[in-house]
Amino acid sequence: MPRRFHDPDVLPDPAPLIRRLLAMLYDGLICIALLIVTTGAYMVIAAQVIGTDRYRQMAEAGKLSGDPLLSSVLFITLFLFFGYFWTRTGQTLGMQVWRIRIETPDGQSIRWSQALLRFMMGWVSWFCAGLGYLWMLWNSGRRTWTDTFSESIVVSVPRQP
């Protein structure tokens, strides 16, 4: 069930680009740690399934680089990380620090389908040299490609007294 952050008639200010980028940097550091742990767990499980000696031989021969299963696991792990936070509280840890939140235009938490659209368009936005995020500088509603594609907005969260 969606969580309501504020009344639908209240329109919070859109989050500034610099705070969005700083939250992404902060979350990026957390994601690096998450990917390292996930890769370690994957390697332990793969070594148990394949056999430790055989796995070591494959690693030394360079046969493990570009493992599509590992790449898929890491991609799904990242989506689950972002999707969990976005659908529950509207904020990842970096977004909490920089006081920004993702929500629907009527002030509710986004759905998993919106989180998936947002996550996928985030990759596209970065692959286009960040143009998808810089787009908010020219958009009248200060929305990025991810905001538009997922029908969500990123707003500034006021300080709590």
C-alpha positions in Angstrom: 0.0 0.0 0.0 1.4 3.4 -0.9 2.6 5.7 1.8 1.3 9.2 1.8 4.0 11.8 2.5 1.8 14.9 2.5 -1.6 16.2 1.3 -2.2 16.0 -2.4 -2.8 19.7 -2.6 0.6 20.5 -1.1 3.3 20.9 -3.8 6.8 20.6 -2.4 9.7 22.4 -4.1 11.6 20.3 -6.7 15.0 19.1 -5.5 17.9 21.1 -6.9 20.2 19.3 -9.3 23.3 19.7 -7.0 21.5 17.9 -4.1 20.4 15.1 -6.5 24.0 14.7 -7.7 25.4 14.7 -4.2 22.9 12.1 -3.1 23.9 10.0 -6.1 27.5 10.3 -5.2 26.7 9.2 -1.6 24.6 6.3 -2.8 27.3 5.4 -5.3 29.7 4.8 -2.5 27.2 2.6 -0.7 26.5 0.7 -3.9 30.2 0.0 -4.4 30.3 -1.6 -0.9 27.1 -3.6 -1.7 28.5 -4.8 -5.0 31.7 -5.9 -3.3 29.8 -7.9 -0.7 27.5 -9.4 -3.3 30.4 -10.4 -5.5 32.1 -12.1 -2.6 29.0 -14.0 -1.7 28.5 -15.0 -5.4 32.1 -16.2 -5.6 31.8 -18.3 -2.4 28.6 -19.9 -3.7 30.0 -20.5 -7.2 33.1 -22.1 -5.8 31.0 -24.4 -3.7 28.8 -25.4 -6.7 31.7 -25.8 -9.2 34.3 -27.0 -6.8 36.9 -24.9 -5.1 39.9 -26.2 -7.1 38.0 -26.0 -10.4 36.9 -22.4 -9.6 40.4 -21.4 -8.7 41.7 -22.8 -12.0 39.0 -20.9 -13.9 39.9 -17.7 -12.1 43.6 -18.1 -12.8 42.9 -18.8 -16.5 40.8 -15.6 -16.7 37.6 -17.5 -17.6 35.5 -15.7 -14.9 35.9 -12.2 -16.3 32.7 -11.0 -17.9 30.5 -13.6 -16.2 26.9 -12.8 -17.4 25.3 -14.5 -14.4 27.4 -12.4 -12.0 26.6 -9.2 -14.0 22.9 -10.1 -13.8 23.0 -10.7 -10.1 24.8 -7.4 -9.5 22.3 -5.5 -11.7 19.3 -7.1 -9.9 20.9 -6.4 -6.5 21.3 -2.7 -7.4 17.6 -2.5 -8.5 16.4 -4.2 -5.3 18.5 -1.8 -3.2 17.0 1.3 -4.9 13.5 -0.2 -5.3 13.3 -1.1 -1.6 14.1 2.4 -0.4 12.2 4.2 -3.1 9.0 2.3 -2.6 9.1 2.3 1.2 10.3 5.7 2.3 11.0 7.5 -1.0 14.6 8.0 0.1 17.8 6.1 -0.2 20.5 6.7 2.5 22.1 9.4 0.3 18.7 11.1 -0.3 18.1 11.2 3.4 21.4 13.0 4.0 20.6 15.5 1.3 16.9 15.8 2.3 15.3 14.8 -1.0 12.6 12.3 -1.7 11.0 10.5 -4.7 7.2 10.5 -4.7 4.3 10.6 -7.0 2.9 14.0 -8.1 0.1 13.5 -5.5 2.5 12.9 -2.6 2.6 9.1 -2.3 5.4 6.6 -2.4 6.1 5.1 -5.8 5.2 1.6 -6.9 7.7 -1.1 -7.8 6.9 -0.7 -11.5 7.7 3.0 -11.3 10.9 2.1 -9.4 11.9 -0.2 -12.3 11.2 2.4 -14.9 13.2 5.0 -12.9 16.1 2.6 -12.4 16.3 1.7 -16.1 16.0 5.3 -17.3 18.7 6.2 -14.8 21.1 4.0 -16.7 20.0 5.6 -20.0 20.5 9.1 -18.5 24.0 8.3 -17.5 24.9 6.5 -20.7 23.9 9.8 -22.5 26.7 11.6 -20.6 24.3 12.7 -17.8 22.0 14.5 -20.2 19.0 12.9 -18.7 19.7 14.6 -15.4 20.9 17.9 -16.8 17.6 18.0 -18.7 15.9 19.5 -15.6 17.8 22.7 -16.2 15.7 23.2 -19.4 12.5 21.5 -18.3 9.8 23.9 -17.0 8.8 21.5 -14.3 12.5 20.9 -13.3 12.0 17.2 -14.1 14.7 14.8 -15.4 14.2 12.0 -17.8 13.8 9.5 -14.9 11.1 11.7 -13.3 9.2 12.0 -16.6 9.5 8.3 -17.6 8.5 6.9 -14.2 5.8 9.5 -13.6 7.4 10.6 -10.3 9.1 13.7 -8.9 12.0 14.4 -6.7 11.3 17.0 -4.0 13.1 18.8 -1.3 12.2 17.6 2.2 11.9 20.4 4.7 14.1 20.2 7.9 12.3 18.8 10.9 12.3 21.1 13.9 
